[in-house]
Amino acid sequence: MGYFIICFVFLYGLLFGSFFNVCIYRIPAGLSIIRPGSRCGTCEHPLAWKDLMPILSYVSLGAKCRYCKALISVRYPLVELLTGILFVLVYLKFGLTFLFLKYLVLVSILIVLSFIDWDHKIIPDRLNLGIGILAVATLAYQPEITWIQGAIGFAVGGGFLFLIALLTGAMGGGDIKLMAAAGLMLGTSQIIIALYFGFIVGGVVSLFLLLMKIKGRKDAIAFGPYLSIGIIIAVFYGNEMMARYLQLIN
């Protein structure tokens, strides 16, 4: 039964990943994510069901559009695969519980906003608002933390990046809102861990991009994906890390 559920969750993750690809493309353009149906980004031909099977369609079509033979970006199946893997990891961590649904929604929003930020250097307000609404709803329905802890997490997550933005101008408003909303959901200790790992991952990747001359010193670097990685690490391991840290200093 356990393996069946894992396969079921993974397949659903692939399907949602396919939908997330639509969101990543359409939300920044101000388009509906529902209508019209999926189309080829090059020839605009409507896609049939057989063109939309996650990963399988990409492989069977040889990474080309069935109609105009334009190349299909490898990122489409990678987003689908990433979503499937993260869905399974959330299930393995929380089981079929309320927390499973809570963090499945959070991870889904983080996937979409990360790729939008990577492409356009923006984090749409509606996605940050979605995390905030999810945080308030879960605090009201089945809280893991108190409202006070959520409020402090909100102030720490958003306030820290706001201070950096004031001093250096290096953080965008979307990053500030993201960590404020995440702090409201995760609380103080976990948002600190999310910030720590977000900056570690972001610093390492940014240094690599600079050394490889992919980015210049004055080029803007999307930080939302790295903050999202920090949030996901905090969700999976934050409590254990904080407990271990407190043991070491006591």
N, C-alpha and C positions, 0 to 999 in steps of 0.2 A: 504493500500500500504506500509506503514511504517513497519508493522509487517512482511509483505511478504519479504521485502528487508532484514530485520534483519535475518529471517530464511535462506534466500538465501546466505547471507554473512557468516552465521554460518556454513552452510553445505559446502560451499567452503573452509572455514577455516579447517574443519575436513579433507577434501580431501588433502589440502596442508599440513596439519599436518602429514598425512600418508606419503607423499613424503618427508617431513623433517626428518622423522624417517630413511628413506633410506640415506639421506644426512649425518645424524649424524653418521651412521654406516660406510659409505663408504668413505667419504672425508678423515678422518684420515688414512685410510688404503691405500690411493692413488688409489682407484677404481673408475670407471666410475659410475656416478649417474643415467645414462640412461640405460646402458646395462651391464650384462644381466638383465632380469626381476627379480622381487622380488622372493626370495627363503627363505626357512626355515633356520634359522641360525644354526640349529643342524644337520638336515639330508640333507640339501641342495636341497630338493625337490622344484621344481618350484611351485609358488603359483598361484592358479586360481583366477578369479575375485571375486568369492564368499568368498575367504579367505582374501580379501583386503578391504572389506567394513569397513570404519572407525568405531571403537567402536563396531558396530553390530557383526562383525566377531569374535572379541575377546570374546564377551558375548556368542554368539551362540556356539562357540567352547569350551566353558568352560575354556578359557585361556590355551588351549593346541593346539599343531600343529595337523592338521587333519590327517597327514600322519605318524608321528613318536610318537605322543602324548607327546612330550617334552613341558614343561611349557613355556608359552609366558610371557615375562616380562610385568608387569602392566604399565611400563613406556610408552609403545607404545600407548595405548589408552589415557594416561594422556597427552602426547605430542599433540595428536590429539585434545583433549578437550581444552587444554590450547590455542592452535592455534585458534580454533573456537571462544573461548571467547575473545581473544585479537583482532581478526578481527572485531568482533561485537563492541567492545569498541572503536576501531579506527573509525569505521563507525559512531557511536553515537557522537563522538567528532567532526569529520570533515565533515560528510555527504558525498555525492557522488561528491567529488571535487578532484582537483589535489592533495591537501594535503592528502586526503584519500589514494591515490595510493602511494604517497611518503612515508608515515609512515607505510603503509602496507608492503612495501618492507623492510624498516628498521626493523620493528618488526620481520619479517620473518628471516632476517639474524641474529638478536639477539637471536632468539630461537635456531637456529642451532648452533651458536658458543658457546652459554651457555652450552648446553649439551655436546658438544665436549670437552670444557674446563673442565667440571665436570668429564668426563670420563678419559681424557688423559692429563690434565694440559697443554694444548696447545690451542692457538687460531690461526687457519690457516690464513696465510697472505692473501689468496684470498678472505676471508670473510671481513677482515678489508679493503682491497682494494675495495671491492664491496660497502661498506659504503662510502668510499672516493669518488668513481666515482659517486655514487648517490648524494652526497653533491655537487660536482662540477656541475653535470647536472642540479640540481634544482636551484643552484645559478645562473646559466646561463639562465635557462628557465623561472622560476617563483620564484624569491627569496623572502623569508620571512625576510631575514637579508641581510646586505650589505656584499660585499667581505671583507671589513676591519673587520667587526664583525666576519665573518667566520675565517679569518686569526688569529685574537686574540683568538677566541675559540679554534682553532687548537693548538696554542702555550700554552694556559692555560691548556687544557685537557691533551695534551701529555707532556708538560713541567713539570707539577706538579708531575705526576707519574714518569717521568724520574728522577726528583730530589729525590724522595723517593727511587727509585731503586739505585741511586748513594750513598745515605746515609745509606740505610739499606739492600739493595739487596732483598727487599721483593716483588718487582713488576717485572713481566716478560715483555719481549718485546712485546708480544701480547696485554697485558693490556695497555701499553703505546700507541701502534698504534691504538687500539680500541678507546681510549678517544681522541686521536688526530683527528681521522676521524669523531667521533661524534661531537667534538667541531667545526669542519669545517662546519658541517651541522646545529648545534643548535645555535652557537654563544656563546658569553661570558657568559651572565647571566644564560642561561639554562645549559651550561656545568658545571658551578659552582654548580648549584642545583643537577645535575646528579652526580657529584663527592661527594657531601655532603651525599646524600641518599645512594649512592653506598657504601660509607665507613660506614655509620650507619648500614645498613642491613648486610654488610659483617662482621662488628665487632660483632654484636649481634649473628649472626649465628656461627661465628668462636668461640666465647666464649662458646656458647652452646655445640659445638662439643668437645671443650676441657674439659668442665665440665663433659660431659657424657662419656669422655674417648674414643670417637669415633676417635678423632685425638689427636696426641701428639704434644708437643711444637715444635718439629723439623720437623713435617710433613708438606709437601706442601699443601696449600689450594688454590683451584681454585678460583680466584677473578673475573673472567669474568662474571659469572652469576649475581653477586651482582652489578657490574658496569652496566650490562644490565638492571637490575631492576631500578637503578638510572636513566639511560637514558630514560626508559619508563615513569617513574614518571615525569621527566622533560618535556617530550613531551606532556603529558596530563595536567600537572598542573604548569609547570615552569613559564609561563608568569604571571599567577595569583599569584603565590607565591612571585615572585620578585616584582610585583606591591604592594602586601600587605606589604612586608618588607620595601619597600621605603616609604610607607605611615606611617609606625610605626616610622621610624627614622627621618622623616621630621616634 
